[in-house]
């Protein structure tokens, strides 16, 4: 099997995980849930549930900050979970921005960034001011 083994084929020995790695995967997935989940389904008119709402907002903001800024803690958690920090950061950043109403699928070099077309006399972008010589009426 060793001679014909594919480049990205995994051995059965690689499927055995360590408990520490499972713990860090759970930490990373909890941060993803905190960053992406919606508000709690509680009756906020009751006084006992108000603290849950503020705790939800705090956890969401902290998790989003954790993913958007990266940093040493983020890199350490991703590496201990066996994940690529740059890949995780980019994927979660797109999810967070989509939830905020941003269209992250349009590239920066898109036609939206070029501005209005210029130089055409005809159409909606006519220049205002003095007409050209050939456009003036001979009086």
Secondary structure as UniProt FT lines:
FT   TURN            3..4
FT   TURN            7..8
FT   HELIX           12..15
FT   HELIX           19..36
FT   TURN            44..45
FT   HELIX           47..49
FT   HELIX           50..69
FT   HELIX           71..80
FT   TURN            81..82
FT   HELIX           85..99
FT   TURN            100..101
FT   TURN            104..105
FT   TURN            108..109
FT   HELIX           111..113
FT   HELIX           123..125
FT   HELIX           133..135
//
